[in-house]
Amino acid sequence: MSFLTGFFLLAALFPIDSIQVEGLKRLKPAQVIGASGLKVGQQADKPDFEAAQARLLATGMLASVGYRYTSSAAGGGYKLTFEVAEVDQVFPVKFEDLPGTEAELMKILAAADPLFTNPVPGTEAVIKRLEAALNAKLKVTPPVIGRVLADRPEEIMLLFRPDKPRPTVASVTFTGNKAFATSELQVKMAAVAIGVLFTEDRFRELLNNQIRPIYETKGLLRVAFPKITAKRAGDIEGLDVEVEVAEGPEYKLEKVTMSGAPRDTALLKDAGFKEDAVFRLHEIVESLEKLRASFRAEGYMKVATDSTRTYNDEKKSVNMNVAVNLGRQYKMGRLTIKGLDITTEPEIRKMWGMKEGALFRDQYAEKFLKRVKEDGVLDNLGDTKAQFTYDEPRGIIHITLNFAGEKKDPEKKRPF
């Protein structure tokens, strides 16, 4: 006889001496026991256990529920054990356009559902039960509905809000801006915001991604958006979002330091960081790329940087530290040449200057092919391409040079 029906049947009622739950991950045993409707000490038999099993399955929180029961050690009652499997896929609970704080709304759900946790399964039974709890307490019109949705692909949630269309952005206006024309800011925001669902958090994220970098090209590092007002856009379906801009003062780059790599100040100087000059984001971006390129030229092909800023608002300056993650230092592996005949291929190979086992030099292959083409080493040379193959265990990079075209005189000109 399976555990779903127990190990034996008794016609008489006996007290439940203990209840245990196995298989839990998020839920607590007390929650499951409470939702089962059974209590220690009550008189029960198999039909009561089956009814408890059905109640637990109906919650929508559990993927499966089984039970088993045996005589307790004293022999005067049942030792009952539920064997459960929770629903694996769960979603964080969010609220939108509902009265009350998030904490207050969470309390409503927790009070109405003994199995409530955050995140929760997005099953129909769970959603309907939580909807009913919010509607009974809030009494809003239109009523509250819950839906599993994603404002961003990586952020799926169970959202509770009034049963009406969610507002989208129809237009964006700016006030307080002086360094840039309103039209310029509008063009930047229109590309990412028009037609997009409006929430203030999401809209601020778009502002920080689209508008803040523009201001940072002029050293206005403390630009802020203190007030965002969204209202119906006249006869147009959607919202007119007005953004107040506080541009703030101009900041200078005081000092640049580097961590995580040899602290060679010459590297920072060669990268073009301009200390004691206006902090201009586009120049910083260019300098960071030059810095990474200098490391790639030494074989650190997967180097990464992460810059952090420390502001001195009194001096209107900023210090920047560049944390460098060098990664592995690669060496040159095997050189393969394709598309040339047996007489031209050896000559081109002689021209190649990066020897096997030497530190890999980024951009060498591209420059080599460019010079071969520009100097006319080969007649009718078509497309050329360098293909990299990483041998991670050995820390080497194999290169394949693909040529197309007829041979000229390879001794005529050598690129390196």
C-alpha positions as CSV (number, residue, x, y, z in Angstrom):
1,M,0.0,0.0,0.0
2,S,1.5,3.4,-1.0
3,F,2.2,6.2,1.5
4,L,-0.7,8.2,-0.1
5,T,-3.1,5.8,1.6
6,G,-1.1,5.1,4.7
7,F,0.4,1.8,5.9
8,F,-2.8,0.5,7.6
9,L,-6.4,1.4,8.1
10,L,-8.2,1.7,11.4
11,A,-11.9,2.1,11.7
12,A,-11.8,3.9,15.1
13,L,-10.8,7.5,15.7
14,F,-7.5,8.0,17.6
15,P,-5.7,11.2,18.6
16,I,-2.9,12.7,16.5
17,D,0.1,12.6,18.8
18,S,2.5,14.4,16.3
19,I,2.6,16.0,12.9
20,Q,5.8,16.3,10.8
21,V,6.5,17.7,7.4
22,E,9.2,16.5,5.0
23,G,10.5,18.0,1.8
24,L,10.2,21.7,2.6
25,K,12.6,24.4,1.1
26,R,11.0,27.8,1.6
27,L,7.9,27.1,3.7
28,K,8.0,26.3,7.4
29,P,6.5,23.2,8.9
30,A,4.1,25.2,11.1
31,Q,2.7,26.9,7.9
32,V,2.0,23.6,6.2
33,I,0.5,22.1,9.4
34,G,-1.7,25.1,9.9
35,A,-3.0,25.0,6.3
36,S,-3.7,21.2,6.6
37,G,-6.4,21.9,9.2
38,L,-5.2,19.2,11.5
39,K,-4.0,19.7,15.0
40,V,-2.1,17.6,17.5
41,G,-4.5,16.1,20.0
42,Q,-7.5,16.0,17.7
43,Q,-9.3,12.7,17.0
44,A,-8.8,11.6,13.4
45,D,-8.5,8.7,11.0
46,K,-7.8,8.2,7.3
47,P,-10.6,10.3,5.8
48,D,-9.3,13.3,7.9
49,F,-5.8,12.8,6.5
50,E,-7.1,12.6,2.9
51,A,-9.1,15.8,3.4
52,A,-6.0,17.5,4.8
53,Q,-4.0,16.3,1.8
54,A,-6.7,17.8,-0.5
55,R,-6.6,21.1,1.3
56,L,-2.8,21.4,1.0
57,L,-2.9,20.7,-2.7
58,A,-5.7,23.3,-3.2
59,T,-3.4,26.0,-1.8
60,G,-1.4,26.1,-5.1
61,M,1.8,26.3,-3.1
62,L,2.7,22.6,-3.3
63,A,3.4,20.6,-6.4
64,S,2.6,17.3,-4.6
65,V,1.4,16.1,-1.2
66,G,1.5,12.7,0.3
67,Y,1.1,11.4,3.8
68,R,1.9,8.4,5.9
69,Y,0.8,7.5,9.5
70,T,1.9,5.0,12.0
71,S,1.1,4.2,15.6
72,S,2.9,6.6,18.0
73,A,5.6,5.2,20.4
74,A,3.0,5.1,23.2
75,G,0.6,3.2,21.0
76,G,-2.4,5.3,21.8
77,G,-2.5,7.6,18.7
78,Y,-1.1,8.5,15.3
79,K,2.3,9.8,14.2
80,L,1.4,11.7,11.0
81,T,3.9,12.7,8.4
82,F,3.2,14.9,5.3
83,E,5.6,14.3,2.4
84,V,5.5,17.4,0.1
85,A,7.2,19.0,-2.8
86,E,7.0,22.8,-3.2
87,V,6.3,24.5,-6.5
88,D,9.7,25.3,-7.8
89,Q,9.0,28.5,-9.8
90,V,8.3,31.5,-7.6
91,F,8.2,35.2,-8.2
92,P,8.7,38.3,-6.0
93,V,5.5,40.1,-5.1
94,K,5.2,43.7,-6.2
95,F,2.4,46.3,-5.9
96,E,1.5,49.2,-8.2
97,D,-1.1,52.1,-7.8
98,L,-2.5,50.6,-4.5
99,P,-3.2,52.5,-1.3
100,G,-0.7,51.8,1.5
101,T,2.9,51.0,1.8
102,E,4.5,47.9,0.6
103,A,5.0,46.7,4.1
104,E,1.3,47.3,4.9
105,L,0.1,45.4,1.8
106,M,2.5,42.5,2.6
107,K,0.9,42.3,6.0
108,I,-2.6,41.9,4.4
109,L,-1.4,38.9,2.3
110,A,0.4,37.3,5.3
111,A,-2.6,37.6,7.5
112,A,-4.9,36.1,4.9
113,D,-2.8,33.2,3.8
114,P,-0.9,31.0,6.3
115,L,1.3,29.7,3.5
116,F,2.3,33.2,2.2
117,T,5.9,33.7,1.5
118,N,7.7,36.2,-0.7
119,P,8.5,35.2,-3.4
120,V,5.4,33.0,-4.1
121,P,4.4,30.6,-6.8
122,G,2.4,32.2,-9.7
123,T,-0.3,29.5,-9.7
124,E,-3.9,30.4,-10.3
125,A,-5.0,29.3,-6.9
126,V,-2.3,31.5,-5.2
127,I,-3.1,34.5,-7.3
128,K,-6.9,34.3,-6.8
129,R,-6.5,33.9,-3.0
130,L,-4.2,36.9,-2.7
131,E,-6.4,39.0,-5.0
132,A,-9.3,38.2,-2.8
133,A,-7.4,39.2,0.3
134,L,-6.4,42.6,-1.1
135,N,-9.9,43.4,-2.5
136,A,-11.5,42.5,0.8
137,K,-9.3,44.9,2.7
138,L,-8.7,47.7,0.2
139,K,-12.1,47.9,-1.5
140,V,-10.7,49.8,-4.5
141,T,-12.3,50.4,-7.8
142,P,-11.5,48.9,-10.2
143,P,-10.6,45.8,-8.2
144,V,-7.1,44.4,-7.7
145,I,-5.8,41.8,-10.1
146,G,-2.5,39.9,-10.0
147,R,-0.5,39.0,-13.0
148,V,2.9,37.4,-13.6
149,L,4.8,39.7,-15.9
150,A,8.2,41.2,-16.6
151,D,9.0,44.9,-17.1
152,R,12.5,43.7,-17.9
153,P,13.4,40.3,-19.2
154,E,15.5,39.5,-16.2
155,E,12.9,40.7,-13.6
156,I,9.8,38.5,-13.6
157,M,7.3,39.4,-10.8
158,L,3.8,38.8,-9.5
159,L,2.3,42.3,-9.7
160,F,-0.9,43.3,-7.9
161,R,-2.6,46.5,-9.2
162,P,-6.0,47.9,-10.2
163,D,-7.6,46.1,-13.1
164,K,-6.9,48.9,-15.7
165,P,-4.3,49.5,-18.4
166,R,-0.9,50.2,-17.1
167,P,0.3,53.8,-18.0
168,T,2.9,54.3,-20.8
169,V,5.0,57.3,-21.6
170,A,3.6,59.5,-24.5
171,S,5.9,62.5,-24.2
172,V,8.7,63.8,-22.1
173,T,9.4,67.5,-21.2
174,F,12.2,69.0,-19.1
175,T,12.5,72.1,-16.9
176,G,15.5,73.7,-15.3
177,N,17.9,72.6,-18.0
178,K,20.4,75.2,-19.3
179,A,23.5,73.4,-20.5
180,F,21.5,71.4,-23.1
181,A,18.4,72.4,-25.1
182,T,15.2,70.7,-24.2
183,S,14.9,69.3,-27.7
184,E,18.3,67.6,-27.4
185,L,17.2,65.9,-24.1
186,Q,13.9,65.0,-25.6
187,V,15.5,63.2,-28.5
188,K,17.7,61.2,-26.2
189,M,14.7,60.1,-24.0
190,A,12.3,59.5,-26.9
191,A,14.5,56.7,-28.2
192,V,14.0,54.7,-25.0
193,A,11.0,56.0,-23.2
194,I,8.1,56.7,-25.6
195,G,5.6,53.9,-25.4
196,V,7.4,52.3,-22.5
197,L,5.5,51.4,-19.3
198,F,5.9,54.2,-16.7
199,T,7.0,53.6,-13.2
200,E,9.1,56.3,-11.5
201,D,11.9,53.8,-10.7
202,R,12.1,52.6,-14.2
203,F,12.0,56.1,-15.6
204,R,14.8,57.3,-13.3
205,E,16.8,54.4,-14.6
206,L,16.3,55.6,-18.1
207,L,17.3,59.1,-17.1
208,N,20.5,57.9,-15.5
209,N,21.3,55.8,-18.6
210,Q,20.4,58.5,-21.3
211,I,20.6,62.0,-19.8
212,R,23.2,61.8,-17.0
213,P,26.1,60.8,-19.4
214,I,25.3,63.8,-21.6
215,Y,25.8,66.1,-18.6
216,E,28.9,64.3,-17.6
217,T,30.5,65.2,-20.9
218,K,30.6,68.8,-19.5
219,G,31.7,67.9,-16.0
220,L,28.3,68.3,-14.5
221,L,28.7,65.2,-12.4
222,R,26.1,66.1,-9.7
223,V,23.2,66.5,-12.1
224,A,20.0,65.4,-10.4
225,F,16.3,64.9,-11.2
226,P,14.6,66.0,-8.0
227,K,11.0,65.8,-9.3
228,I,9.3,63.7,-11.9
229,T,5.6,64.5,-12.6
230,A,3.5,62.2,-14.7
231,K,0.0,63.3,-15.9
232,R,-2.4,62.4,-18.7
233,A,-1.2,63.8,-22.0
234,G,-4.4,65.5,-23.2
235,D,-6.2,63.5,-25.8
236,I,-3.2,61.3,-26.4
237,E,-3.2,57.8,-24.9
238,G,-0.4,57.8,-22.3
239,L,1.4,60.1,-19.9
240,D,3.2,63.4,-20.3
241,V,6.3,63.0,-18.0
242,E,7.8,66.3,-16.8
243,V,11.4,66.1,-15.5
244,E,12.9,68.8,-13.3
245,V,16.7,69.0,-13.9
246,A,19.1,70.4,-11.3
247,E,22.3,70.6,-13.3
248,G,24.7,71.5,-10.4
249,P,28.3,72.8,-10.8
250,E,31.2,71.8,-13.0
251,Y,33.6,69.3,-11.5
252,K,37.3,68.7,-12.2
253,L,39.2,65.5,-12.3
254,E,41.7,65.9,-9.4
255,K,43.6,62.6,-9.4
256,V,43.5,59.1,-11.0
257,T,44.8,56.1,-9.2
258,M,45.0,52.4,-10.3
259,S,44.6,49.2,-8.3
260,G,44.8,45.5,-9.2
261,A,47.7,46.0,-11.6
262,P,51.3,47.3,-11.5
263,R,50.9,50.9,-10.3
264,D,52.8,52.4,-13.1
265,T,51.8,56.1,-13.3
266,A,53.2,56.2,-16.8
267,L,50.4,53.9,-17.9
268,L,47.8,56.4,-16.7
269,K,49.6,59.3,-18.3
270,D,49.9,57.4,-21.6
271,A,46.2,56.7,-21.4
272,G,45.5,60.4,-21.5
273,F,43.8,61.0,-18.2
274,K,43.7,64.8,-17.7
275,E,44.2,65.6,-14.0
276,D,43.2,69.1,-12.8
277,A,41.0,69.5,-15.9
278,V,37.2,69.4,-16.3
279,F,35.9,65.9,-15.9
280,R,34.5,65.0,-19.3
281,L,32.9,61.5,-19.5
282,H,33.7,60.9,-23.2
283,E,37.4,61.6,-22.5
284,I,37.4,59.3,-19.5
285,V,35.9,56.5,-21.6
286,E,38.6,57.0,-24.3
287,S,41.3,56.9,-21.7
288,L,40.0,53.8,-20.1
289,E,40.0,52.0,-23.4
290,K,43.6,53.2,-24.1
291,L,44.6,51.8,-20.7
292,R,43.0,48.4,-21.5
293,A,44.6,48.4,-24.9
294,S,48.1,48.9,-23.3
295,F,47.5,45.7,-21.2
296,R,46.1,43.8,-24.2
297,A,49.3,44.6,-26.0
298,E,51.1,42.7,-23.2
299,G,49.0,39.6,-23.6
300,Y,46.2,40.4,-21.1
301,M,43.5,39.9,-23.8
302,K,40.6,39.8,-21.3
303,V,41.5,42.7,-19.1
304,A,38.6,44.5,-17.5
305,T,38.4,47.8,-15.6
306,D,36.0,49.2,-13.1
307,S,36.2,52.8,-12.1
308,T,34.9,54.4,-8.9
309,R,34.6,58.0,-8.0
310,T,35.1,59.9,-4.7
311,Y,33.6,63.4,-4.8
312,N,34.8,66.5,-2.9
313,D,31.8,68.7,-3.2
314,E,33.6,71.6,-1.4
315,K,36.4,71.7,-4.0
316,K,34.1,70.7,-6.8
317,S,36.5,67.9,-7.7
318,V,36.5,64.1,-8.1
319,N,39.1,61.5,-7.6
320,M,38.9,58.3,-9.6
321,N,40.3,54.9,-9.0
322,V,40.6,52.4,-11.8
323,A,40.4,48.8,-10.5
324,V,42.1,46.6,-13.1
325,N,41.3,42.9,-13.5
326,L,44.2,41.7,-15.7
327,G,43.0,38.1,-16.2
328,R,45.3,35.6,-17.8
329,Q,48.4,36.7,-19.8
330,Y,48.3,34.9,-23.1
331,K,51.1,33.8,-25.4
332,M,51.2,33.3,-29.2
333,G,50.3,29.8,-30.3
334,R,50.2,28.2,-33.8
335,L,50.0,30.4,-36.9
336,T,47.9,29.0,-39.8
337,I,47.8,30.6,-43.2
338,K,45.0,29.8,-45.6
339,G,44.3,30.9,-49.2
340,L,47.9,31.1,-50.5
341,D,49.8,28.8,-52.7
342,I,52.8,26.7,-51.6
343,T,55.3,29.3,-52.8
344,T,53.6,32.4,-51.4
345,E,52.6,31.0,-48.0
346,P,56.2,30.5,-46.7
347,E,57.1,34.0,-47.7
348,I,54.2,35.6,-45.9
349,R,55.0,33.4,-42.9
350,K,58.5,34.9,-42.8
351,M,57.1,38.3,-42.6
352,W,55.1,37.4,-39.5
353,G,56.9,38.8,-36.5
354,M,55.0,37.4,-33.5
355,K,56.8,34.2,-32.7
356,E,55.2,31.2,-31.1
357,G,55.6,31.3,-27.3
358,A,56.0,35.1,-27.2
359,L,53.5,37.3,-25.4
360,F,50.4,37.8,-27.5
361,R,50.1,41.3,-28.9
362,D,46.6,42.6,-29.5
363,Q,45.9,44.1,-32.9
364,Y,49.1,42.7,-34.4
365,A,47.3,40.4,-36.8
366,E,44.9,43.1,-38.0
367,K,47.8,45.5,-38.6
368,F,49.7,42.9,-40.4
369,L,46.9,42.1,-42.8
370,K,46.3,45.8,-43.3
371,R,49.9,46.5,-44.3
372,V,50.0,43.5,-46.6
373,K,47.0,44.9,-48.4
374,E,48.0,48.6,-48.4
375,D,51.6,47.8,-49.6
376,G,50.4,45.7,-52.5
377,V,52.4,42.6,-51.4
378,L,49.8,40.4,-53.2
379,D,47.9,41.1,-56.4
380,N,44.1,41.3,-56.4
381,L,43.9,40.7,-52.7
382,G,40.3,40.4,-51.6
383,D,38.9,40.1,-48.1
384,T,41.4,39.1,-45.4
385,K,40.6,38.1,-41.9
386,A,42.4,37.0,-38.8
387,Q,40.7,34.3,-36.7
388,F,41.6,33.7,-33.0
389,T,41.3,30.4,-31.3
390,Y,41.8,30.4,-27.5
391,D,43.5,27.4,-25.9
392,E,42.5,28.3,-22.3
393,P,44.2,25.3,-20.5
394,R,47.5,26.3,-22.0
395,G,47.0,30.0,-22.0
396,I,47.8,30.5,-25.7
397,I,46.0,31.9,-28.8
398,H,46.2,30.3,-32.2
399,I,45.8,32.6,-35.2
400,T,44.5,31.7,-38.6
401,L,45.1,34.2,-41.4
402,N,42.7,33.9,-44.3
403,F,43.9,35.4,-47.6
404,A,42.1,35.7,-51.0
405,G,43.8,36.8,-54.2
406,E,46.8,36.1,-56.5
407,K,50.4,36.2,-55.7
408,K,52.6,39.2,-56.4
409,D,56.2,39.3,-55.4
410,P,56.4,38.7,-51.6
411,E,59.9,40.1,-51.6
412,K,58.8,43.5,-52.9
413,K,57.5,44.8,-49.6
414,R,57.4,43.5,-46.2
415,P,55.1,45.0,-43.6
416,F,57.2,44.3,-40.5
